[in-house]
Amino acid sequence: MFLSVAESVDAVVVGNEKSYSDDGNPLYQPTFRFTDMDGSEQTVRLGHSGSEYDYIEGETVPIIFDPNAPSAIRVDSFFGIWFFTLEAVS
């Protein structure tokens, strides 16, 4: 359902919390700022962390979001869109 309603937008990284996995690898959970389709500015932290989200503050990243719930975002990449979906069905 998410993908059928999702809108695409470029977002700016405004923060990126770093933590470590149990095996010591770095994980990142970025916070993005973007303007939704109504013209409202949104600041949203990604709902999960991953090693591939090693973004620098100020970097522009394509994301998709639910226009009815702008806090529901995903990074617009193969990993960002499909990884958790494929993991859930496997």
C-alpha positions as CSV (number, residue, x, y, z in Angstrom):
1,M,0.0,0.0,0.0
2,F,2.8,2.4,0.9
3,L,4.4,2.3,-2.6
4,S,1.0,2.9,-4.3
5,V,0.5,6.3,-2.6
6,A,4.2,7.3,-2.0
7,E,5.5,10.6,-3.3
8,S,9.1,11.2,-4.3
9,V,11.1,14.2,-3.1
10,D,14.7,15.2,-2.4
11,A,15.4,15.6,1.3
12,V,18.3,17.1,3.2
13,V,20.1,15.2,5.9
14,V,20.0,17.2,9.1
15,G,21.3,14.6,11.4
16,N,22.6,11.1,11.5
17,E,22.8,9.1,14.7
18,K,25.6,6.5,14.7
19,S,25.3,3.3,16.7
20,Y,27.0,-0.1,16.5
21,S,25.6,-3.6,15.8
22,D,26.3,-6.5,18.1
23,D,29.3,-7.4,15.9
24,G,30.7,-3.9,16.1
25,N,29.8,-2.6,12.7
26,P,28.6,1.0,12.5
27,L,24.9,1.6,11.9
28,Y,23.3,5.0,10.9
29,Q,19.8,6.4,11.4
30,P,19.5,9.6,9.5
31,T,17.1,12.5,10.0
32,F,15.8,14.2,6.9
33,R,14.1,17.6,6.2
34,F,11.9,18.0,3.2
35,T,8.9,19.9,1.9
36,D,5.7,17.8,1.4
37,M,3.2,18.3,-1.4
38,D,1.2,20.8,0.7
39,G,4.3,23.0,1.1
40,S,4.8,22.1,4.8
41,E,8.4,21.5,6.0
42,Q,8.8,18.0,7.6
43,T,11.7,16.8,9.7
44,V,11.6,13.0,10.1
45,R,14.0,10.4,11.4
46,L,14.2,7.2,9.4
47,G,12.4,4.4,11.3
48,H,15.4,2.0,11.1
49,S,19.2,2.1,10.9
50,G,21.6,0.5,8.5
51,S,25.2,0.6,7.5
52,E,24.3,2.0,4.0
53,Y,22.8,5.2,5.5
54,D,26.2,6.8,6.1
55,Y,25.2,10.2,4.9
56,I,26.8,13.6,5.7
57,E,24.8,16.4,7.1
58,G,23.7,18.7,4.3
59,E,23.7,15.9,1.8
60,T,20.6,15.6,-0.5
61,V,19.0,12.2,-0.6
62,P,16.0,11.0,-2.6
63,I,13.2,9.7,-0.4
64,I,9.6,8.6,-0.8
65,F,6.9,9.4,1.8
66,D,3.2,8.8,2.4
67,P,1.4,12.1,1.7
68,N,-1.3,11.2,4.2
69,A,1.4,10.4,6.9
70,P,4.6,12.4,6.0
71,S,6.5,10.8,8.9
72,A,6.3,7.4,7.0
73,I,9.5,7.7,4.8
74,R,11.9,5.4,3.0
75,V,15.1,6.2,1.2
76,D,14.4,5.9,-2.5
77,S,16.8,3.1,-3.3
78,F,16.6,-0.6,-3.9
79,F,17.7,-1.3,-0.3
80,G,15.6,1.4,1.2
81,I,12.4,0.3,-0.5
82,W,12.7,-3.5,-0.8
83,F,15.0,-4.8,1.9
84,F,12.5,-4.9,4.7
85,T,9.7,-6.0,2.4
86,L,11.7,-9.0,1.2
87,E,12.9,-9.8,4.7
88,A,9.3,-9.8,6.0
89,V,8.2,-12.4,3.3
90,S,11.2,-14.7,3.6
